[in-house]
Amino acid sequence: MGKNYSPEFKVEFCKRIIDGGEKVAAVCLDTGVLENTAYGWVARYQENKEQPFSGSGHIKAEDLDFKKLQKENKELREEVEILKKAAAYFARSVK
């Protein structure tokens, strides 16, 4: 199993390559990070420099928010169905 690196480490790693102009291979030798991993980090960093490594490392913050909203939407739909059934039940018992 691979190592887990902090988001701060990844950002500094990418800055050395992008801003510092160092070669990927040289920074990888210096830090012990695999080159394939380094290229993935650099790509993510270039996509979103504000928060490139947020979340669990696999999910972007926006995707996490979207999943949370989907779950909340599902729960609210279930509550509406329960309330509809309760309203129909009480409407029958009033007659």
C-alpha positions in Angstrom: 0.0 0.0 0.0 1.3 3.5 -0.9 2.1 6.3 1.5 -0.3 9.0 2.4 0.9 12.6 1.9 -0.6 15.7 3.4 -2.3 18.2 1.1 0.4 20.8 2.1 3.2 18.4 1.1 1.5 17.9 -2.3 1.1 21.6 -2.9 4.7 22.3 -2.0 5.8 19.4 -4.3 3.8 20.9 -7.2 5.1 24.4 -6.6 8.7 23.1 -6.8 7.9 21.7 -10.3 5.6 24.4 -11.7 6.9 27.6 -10.0 10.5 26.5 -9.2 11.1 24.9 -12.6 12.6 21.7 -11.2 12.3 18.5 -13.1 9.7 16.0 -12.0 12.3 13.2 -11.8 14.6 15.2 -9.6 11.9 16.2 -7.2 10.7 12.5 -7.1 14.2 11.3 -6.3 14.5 13.9 -3.6 11.1 13.1 -1.9 10.6 9.4 -2.7 7.4 10.0 -4.6 6.7 7.9 -7.6 6.7 9.7 -11.0 3.2 8.6 -12.0 1.9 9.9 -8.7 3.7 13.2 -9.2 2.2 13.7 -12.7 -1.3 13.1 -11.3 -0.6 15.7 -8.5 0.7 18.3 -10.9 -2.4 17.8 -13.2 -4.8 18.2 -10.2 -2.8 21.3 -9.0 -3.0 22.9 -12.4 -6.8 22.3 -12.6 -7.6 23.9 -9.3 -4.8 25.8 -7.6 -7.0 27.1 -4.7 -7.9 23.6 -3.4 -6.3 20.9 -5.5 -6.1 18.3 -2.8 -9.2 18.8 -0.7 -11.4 16.0 0.6 -10.3 12.4 0.8 -7.9 12.8 -2.1 -10.3 11.2 -4.5 -13.4 13.5 -4.3 -13.4 17.2 -5.0 -15.2 19.4 -2.5 -17.8 20.3 -5.1 -18.6 16.6 -5.7 -18.8 16.0 -2.0 -21.3 18.9 -1.6 -23.3 17.5 -4.6 -23.5 14.0 -3.0 -24.6 15.6 0.3 -27.3 17.5 -1.5 -28.4 14.4 -3.4 -28.8 12.5 -0.1 -30.7 15.3 1.5 -33.0 15.5 -1.6 -33.7 11.7 -1.3 -34.5 12.0 2.4 -36.9 14.9 1.8 -38.7 13.0 -1.0 -39.2 10.1 1.4 -40.6 12.4 4.0 -43.0 13.9 1.5 -44.2 10.4 0.6 -44.8 9.6 4.2 -46.7 12.8 4.8 -48.9 12.1 1.7 -49.8 8.7 3.0 -50.5 10.1 6.5 -52.7 12.8 5.0 -54.7 10.2 3.0 -55.1 8.0 6.0 -56.4 10.8 8.2 -58.7 12.0 5.4 -60.3 8.6 5.3 -60.8 8.4 9.0 -62.5 11.8 9.2 -65.3 10.8 6.8 
